[in-house]
Amino acid sequence: MNDQQLQARHQELREQYRQVSEQKLNLDLTRGKPSTEQLCQSDALDGILANDYLCADGSDSRNYGGIMGIPEARKFAAEYLETIPSRTMVGGNSSLQMMYQVVIGAHFHGVNGPESAWMAEASKTGSQVKFLCPAPGYDRHFSVCEALNIIMIPVTMTPEGPDMDQVEALVKADPMIKGIWCVPKYSNPDGVVYSAPVVARMAQLGKIAGANFRIMWDNAYAEHHLVDTPPTLANILELSEAAGTLDNVVVIGSTSKITHAGAGIAFIASSEANLASLADQLGISTIGPDKVNQLRHMRLLKDMDALRGLMQGHRRILQPKFESVLKALEAGLAEKSVNGQALGSWTKPQGGYFVLFDTQPGLADKVVKLTAAAGVKLTPAGSTYPYKNDPNDSNIRLAPSFPSVKDIEAAMRVFVLCVELATIEKALGL
Ligand SMILES: Cc1ncc(COP(=O)(O)O)c(C=O)c1O
């Protein structure tokens, strides 16, 4: 388009934007939470125990204790996280809380006595604790670091996972890098599945990192597929055991997006020594997790086959929503360009909860503000980066799980309009 054509198109889009703004929409594509229909799939949890509170080992789930979780839930967690029950712990409703606890434990108390605390080492050496943050990533991981004043170092994400050359060089050069956040399958937000070579190199990191380094392997979307033949993820626990680095790996998962998001159960897998240390620290704040809920989950989920059946139900609900996002992007933006450049690019995830959209550089914040003013809430630009700083100002995370298809269609009409409008306004210097 020449300048005159751009001006004309701009007028058209401004008029469309004015009209849509008058509709006073109130739509939201921000957080990746399950829809009510998805939650309803697990409503049998309520009442499933029918007064039978006894666990497989004969203990009463209603009583105190059992900080590691009930035996049948640990067995289940072992299958889910691909390890053995003695290397699992099952907790309450939030894996995020368990991750926070792991980080706090290592930071303040030490994984191997007070001398091993990251903070103790930092004050002894006059340095600061640091974490690698593959970016874009999960904003709440970054909040954990921010809350503890842990310096975040962004690492480039590639289609195979974090750039391992960068990761290895950083870790080798600085022993105060004490961890890395990873969402290895259907990564939040870019949907990346870590390749086998990336996982194999991750498993070796403990050998070149400083003391008490931890890989936070948040496998939140392990079974959350949107395709018939899902990609596989190499088993980091097996690989790290073979490498002698099991202590460096903490694998995390939960049923939040399987059963009831706010009332599920969370799992952790690591070495027996790490779990014993975590149990000691957790024991300060609780006598044990909600074992009744763990038992309810085991009666509902039964085994991995049953869980996968339930996940097919989720897929049936989620797939049309993802399709509606992709269809709108394709129809609204795929064929268009401004100044010889596409209006954006986007992921086509094989699983997980997000579509990641990239605007031309410098436009994400403007697009999010334009859509907000027209009644469509999007995750704030920058949220997917440490310190909310997207260096290109181009990433926008779209989360279509909660709204209805009809609402997604309406929201996406506004979104594509705002992307084109913002891009043309930049090209015109407006
Ligand atoms: C990567 C990732 N980890 C963890 C969570 C939260 O999990 P939980 O509900 O078990 O705390 C989310 C939720 O969106 C997530 O995207």
The ligand as an SDF file (V2000), in Angstrom:
LIG
                    3D

 16 16  0  0  0  0  0  0  0  0999 V2000
    3.0990  -22.9530   33.7850 C   0  0  0  0  0  0  0  0  0  0  0  0
    2.1350  -22.9030   34.9130 C   0  0  0  0  0  0  0  0  0  0  0  0
    2.4920  -23.4050   36.0990 N   0  0  0  0  0  0  0  0  0  0  0  0
    1.6540  -23.3830   37.1590 C   0  0  0  0  0  0  0  0  0  0  0  0
    0.3960  -22.8440   37.0500 C   0  0  0  0  0  0  0  0  0  0  0  0
   -0.4850  -22.8220   38.2560 C   0  0  0  0  0  0  0  0  0  0  0  0
   -0.6660  -24.1090   38.7240 O   0  0  0  0  0  0  0  0  0  0  0  0
   -1.4210  -24.4260   40.0680 P   0  0  0  0  0  0  0  0  0  0  0  0
   -2.8500  -24.1370   39.8650 O   0  0  0  0  0  0  0  0  0  0  0  0
   -1.1530  -25.8700   40.3010 O   0  0  0  0  0  0  0  0  0  0  0  0
   -0.8070  -23.5660   41.1510 O   0  0  0  0  0  0  0  0  0  0  0  0
   -0.0320  -22.3180   35.8270 C   0  0  0  0  0  0  0  0  0  0  0  0
   -1.3640  -21.7070   35.6970 C   0  0  0  0  0  0  0  0  0  0  0  0
   -1.7100  -21.0580   34.7620 O   0  0  0  0  0  0  0  0  0  0  0  0
    0.8670  -22.3540   34.7400 C   0  0  0  0  0  0  0  0  0  0  0  0
    0.5290  -21.8450   33.5360 O   0  0  0  0  0  0  0  0  0  0  0  0
  1  2  1  0
  2  3  1  0
  2 15  2  0
  3  4  2  0
  4  5  1  0
  5  6  1  0
  5 12  2  0
  6  7  1  0
  7  8  1  0
  8  9  2  0
  8 10  1  0
  8 11  1  0
 12 13  1  0
 12 15  1  0
 13 14  2  0
 15 16  1  0
M  END
$$$$
